[in-house]
Amino acid sequence: MQAVHTGTRPPRFSHRSPTIVALLVVWWVCCLVIAPFWGVASAQTTGSQPVFSIQAPPGLVGATRAAGPGPVANYFQPVEIRGPHGLQIAFADRNGFTEFHNLPVTVGLLVGRVYRLKVAGIPQAEGVELFPSLEVIDRLYPPPGQERHFPIIVELHPDDLRLATAGKYVTRVIYLEDPQQALPVAEGNSGQLWFEVRPDQDPLAVADALGRPLVIVRLGGRIPLPEEESDPAFLFGSPPLVVFPPKVKVLPGPPSRNSPATLPQPTPEGRRP
């Protein structure tokens, strides 16, 4: 996985943490004001599915995929949300937002729906809150019973948070790599790999060309007014979700008291080995 930056800067590569399912993130930084129109990418399709512009209204791409073929309707896709230390997120519900969750947190999100989040504890931005959205546009197909072992990884990267707090609008398209086109770049231990597309490129079309788009993350742009935080339109109708319990690493227990301790035996010369 790699990171390519918008503009004329040369690409730089990053080694990020390993994931069970190979994921690649296309990163697009655009202006504060998003054009109110959308379109279908010219003459590009994925099978029978059209490639929509990233400027499509939130929910359109996911709803189109949910109405298509395959077992995606009413499927809660596990999504693991990660972020820098101290970051917390809350999910939209009918009363506004839930309590905050420490990261990482794994949730089940419906394919084809858009979820509003509230983000707090942003590094170097004390008291600032952001309200990103996650649009789940497709699912993974792990072995039956192994769904939680193969979540889609969504990382709220510090660079994204910094740009969003500065008033920028950041869009990430997370997609599953095509194994025939995957870059032979080893993953490290410092986070999810991503790259930035050029200003004249559509990240959704790029992701579709390199694999199968799964999630669209939209971050920044505008902070809602207090009365808007409970507006159903702003919360995208607060679709249902499933919060999975955190993963706990089970450590081996202490030795049994009935087991005698093994002491080193003396050597014939009376010295311990």
C-alpha positions in Angstrom: 0.0 0.0 0.0 1.2 3.5 -0.7 0.5 7.2 -0.2 0.4 9.6 -3.2 -0.1 13.3 -2.5 -2.3 15.8 -4.4 -0.6 18.5 -6.5 2.9 18.5 -7.9 4.7 17.1 -4.9 6.5 13.8 -5.5 4.9 10.7 -4.1 6.0 9.3 -0.8 5.6 5.8 0.4 4.5 4.8 3.9 4.7 1.4 5.6 1.6 0.9 7.8 0.2 -1.7 10.1 -0.7 -5.2 8.8 -4.3 -6.1 8.2 -5.9 -9.4 7.5 -7.7 -8.1 4.5 -5.6 -6.0 2.1 -7.1 -2.5 2.1 -5.9 0.6 0.3 -7.1 4.1 0.9 -7.4 6.8 -1.7 -7.1 10.2 -0.1 -8.6 13.3 -1.7 -8.5 16.8 -0.2 -10.9 19.2 -1.8 -12.2 22.7 -1.2 -14.6 23.7 1.6 -17.5 24.1 -0.9 -18.4 21.0 -2.8 -20.1 21.3 -6.1 -23.8 20.4 -5.8 -23.9 18.2 -8.8 -22.8 14.7 -9.5 -22.3 12.5 -12.5 -21.5 9.1 -13.7 -17.9 8.6 -14.8 -17.8 8.5 -18.6 -17.9 5.0 -20.0 -16.5 3.3 -16.9 -18.3 0.4 -15.2 -17.5 -2.2 -12.6 -19.4 -5.2 -14.0 -22.9 -3.9 -14.3 -22.4 -1.2 -11.6 -21.8 2.4 -12.8 -18.9 4.3 -11.4 -20.4 7.4 -9.7 -18.5 10.7 -9.1 -17.3 11.3 -5.6 -19.4 14.4 -5.7 -22.6 12.3 -5.7 -24.8 13.1 -2.7 -24.0 10.9 0.4 -26.0 7.7 0.2 -26.5 7.5 -3.5 -23.6 5.2 -4.3 -24.4 2.9 -1.4 -28.1 2.8 -2.1 -27.4 1.8 -5.7 -25.1 -1.0 -4.6 -27.6 -2.2 -2.0 -30.2 -2.5 -4.7 -27.9 -4.5 -6.9 -27.1 -8.2 -7.0 -25.5 -10.2 -4.2 -26.2 -10.7 -0.4 -25.7 -7.1 0.7 -29.2 -6.1 1.8 -29.6 -5.9 5.6 -26.0 -7.1 6.1 -24.1 -5.5 9.0 -20.6 -5.2 7.7 -18.0 -5.2 10.5 -16.0 -2.0 10.4 -13.0 -1.3 12.7 -12.4 2.4 13.3 -9.0 3.4 14.4 -7.3 6.7 15.2 -4.6 8.4 17.2 -4.3 8.0 20.9 -7.0 9.8 22.9 -9.4 10.1 20.0 -13.0 9.2 20.8 -16.1 8.8 18.6 -19.8 8.7 19.2 -22.5 7.4 16.7 -25.7 9.2 15.7 -28.9 7.8 17.2 -32.4 9.2 17.5 -31.6 11.3 20.5 -28.5 12.9 18.8 -25.4 10.9 19.6 -24.4 7.9 21.8 -21.8 8.0 24.5 -18.2 8.3 23.3 -16.2 5.2 22.5 -12.4 4.9 22.8 -10.6 3.7 19.7 -10.2 1.2 18.2 -13.9 0.2 18.1 -15.6 -2.4 15.9 -19.2 -1.8 14.7 -21.5 -3.5 12.3 -22.8 -1.1 9.7 -25.5 -1.7 7.1 -24.4 -1.8 3.5 -25.9 1.1 1.6 -26.4 3.4 4.5 -24.6 6.6 5.7 -23.6 7.0 9.4 -22.8 10.3 11.1 -20.1 10.3 13.8 -18.9 12.8 16.3 -15.2 12.9 17.0 -13.6 14.4 20.1 -10.2 14.3 21.7 -8.4 15.5 18.6 -4.7 15.8 19.1 -3.5 19.5 19.3 -7.1 20.7 18.9 -8.5 20.6 22.4 -12.3 21.2 22.6 -12.7 20.9 18.8 -15.3 18.4 17.5 -15.7 17.0 14.0 -18.7 15.3 12.4 -17.5 12.9 9.7 -19.7 10.5 7.8 -19.2 6.9 6.8 -21.0 5.5 3.7 -20.7 1.7 3.4 -21.0 0.9 -0.3 -20.0 -2.8 -0.3 -19.1 -5.7 1.9 -16.4 -8.3 2.4 -17.1 -12.1 2.0 -15.1 -13.9 4.7 -15.7 -17.5 5.6 -19.0 -18.1 7.5 -18.6 -17.3 11.2 -15.4 -15.3 10.6 -16.9 -12.0 9.9 -15.5 -10.2 12.9 -12.0 -11.4 12.0 -12.2 -9.6 8.7 -13.4 -6.1 9.3 -13.0 -3.2 7.0 -10.4 -0.9 8.5 -11.2 2.8 8.7 -8.4 5.0 10.1 -9.0 8.6 11.1 -5.5 9.7 10.2 -3.9 12.6 12.0 -3.2 14.4 8.7 -7.0 14.2 7.9 -7.9 15.5 11.3 -5.5 18.4 11.0 -6.8 19.4 7.6 -10.4 19.1 8.7 -9.9 21.2 11.8 -8.3 23.8 9.5 -11.6 24.0 7.5 -10.6 21.6 4.7 -12.9 18.9 3.3 -11.2 15.4 3.1 -12.6 12.4 1.4 -11.2 8.9 1.7 -12.3 5.9 -0.4 -11.4 2.6 1.2 -11.3 -0.3 -1.2 -10.2 -3.9 -1.4 -7.2 -4.3 -3.7 -7.4 -6.3 -6.9 -4.8 -9.1 -6.2 -3.7 -8.9 -9.8 -2.8 -5.1 -9.4 -1.8 -5.0 -5.7 1.6 -3.2 -5.2 4.3 -5.4 -3.7 4.8 -3.0 -0.8 5.3 -4.5 2.7 3.1 -3.2 5.5 4.6 -1.8 8.7 3.2 -1.2 12.1 2.3 2.5 12.1 -1.2 2.5 10.5 -3.2 2.0 7.3 -1.5 2.7 4.0 -3.0 5.4 1.8 -2.2 7.6 -1.1 -3.5 11.0 -2.4 -4.9 11.4 -5.9 -4.2 14.3 -8.2 -6.6 17.3 -8.2 -7.9 16.3 -11.6 -8.7 12.7 -10.5 -11.9 11.3 -8.9 -10.9 9.1 -6.0 -13.9 6.9 -6.4 -13.0 6.2 -10.0 -9.4 5.6 -9.1 -10.4 3.1 -6.3 -12.8 1.4 -8.7 -10.0 1.0 -11.3 -7.6 -0.5 -8.7 -10.1 -2.7 -6.8 -13.5 -2.8 -5.2 -14.6 0.3 -3.3 -16.0 -0.4 0.2 -16.4 2.7 2.3 -16.5 6.5 1.6 -15.3 8.7 4.5 -16.2 12.4 4.4 -14.5 14.6 7.0 -14.6 18.3 7.7 -16.1 21.2 5.7 -18.6 22.6 8.2 -19.4 22.3 12.0 -23.1 22.0 12.6 -25.1 24.4 14.7 -26.2 23.0 18.1 -29.8 22.5 17.0 -28.6 20.6 13.9 -26.9 17.9 15.9 -30.4 16.3 16.4 -31.7 17.0 12.9 -32.6 13.7 11.2 -31.4 15.0 7.9 -28.0 15.8 9.3 -27.9 12.4 11.1 -28.9 10.6 7.8 -31.8 9.1 9.6 -29.6 7.4 12.3 -29.5 3.9 10.7 -29.1 1.0 13.1 -25.7 -0.4 14.0 -24.1 -3.0 16.1 -21.3 -2.2 18.5 -19.2 -5.3 19.1 -17.4 -5.8 22.4 -13.7 -4.9 22.4 -11.2 -7.6 21.7 -9.5 -8.9 24.8 -6.2 -10.7 24.8 -6.4 -13.6 27.2 -3.1 -14.1 29.1 -2.0 -17.4 30.6 -2.9 -17.8 34.2 -0.4 -18.1 37.1 1.1 -21.5 37.8 -0.9 -23.8 40.0 0.0 -23.7 43.7 -0.1 -27.5 43.8 2.7 -27.7 41.2 6.1 -27.8 43.1 8.6 -25.2 42.0 11.6 -26.6 40.1 14.9 -25.6 41.7 18.3 -25.9 40.1 20.1 -29.0 41.2 23.7 -28.7 42.6 26.6 -30.1 40.6 28.9 -32.8 42.0 31.4 -30.1 43.0 28.7 -28.4 45.1 28.3 -25.6 42.6 25.1 -24.6 40.9 25.2 -24.8 37.1 
